[in-house]
């Protein structure tokens, strides 16, 4: 019975994390939209910076594997 409760608890924690992830993603998207709408950044610059940061992080990601 303890295992069943642990499984339910784990499922609830995963659901909570999904909700938190959704809210964080929504907040980030909202900020990006507002910055673009106000002309403070453009989508192309944002995308280029994201690609550059992703490429810079790759060696660190490979080192952890």
N, C-alpha and C positions, 0 to 999 in steps of 0.2 A: 504494500500500500504506500509506503514511503516513496517508492520509485514513481508511482503514479502522480503523487503530489509534486515531486521534483520536476516531472515532465510538464505538468500544468504551470508551475512557477516559471520554468524556463520559457515556455510559450508566452506567458504574460510579459516577461522581461523583453523578449524579442519584439513583441507588439509595441511595447513602450519605446524601444529603440527606433523602430520604424516610424513611429509618430514624431519622435524628436528629430530624426533625420529629415522627414517631410517638412517640418516647421523650419528647420535650419535652411534647407534648400529653398523654401518659399521666401524666407527673409533675404537670402543672398540674391535671388532672382529679382525681388522687388527693388533692392538697392541698385542693382545693375540697371534695371529699367529706368529708375528715377535719374540716375547719373547720365544715362544716354538721353533721356527726354530733355534734360536741362542743358545738354551740350557740354557736360563736363568731361565725358569720355565718349569714344565712339566704339561701336561693336568690333570693328576690325582691330583697333588697338588692344582692346580687351582680349580678343581671341589670340592675337599674336603673343601677348604677355603670358596668357595661360599656357600656350604651347611651349614657350621658352622655359617657364617654370617647371612644366612637366618633364621636358627634356633634361633640365638640370637635376631633377630629382631622381631620374632613372638610375644613375650609378649608385646612389644610396639605396634604392629599392633592390637592386641586384646584390648589393653587399649583404643585405639582411637575409636573402634567400639561402 
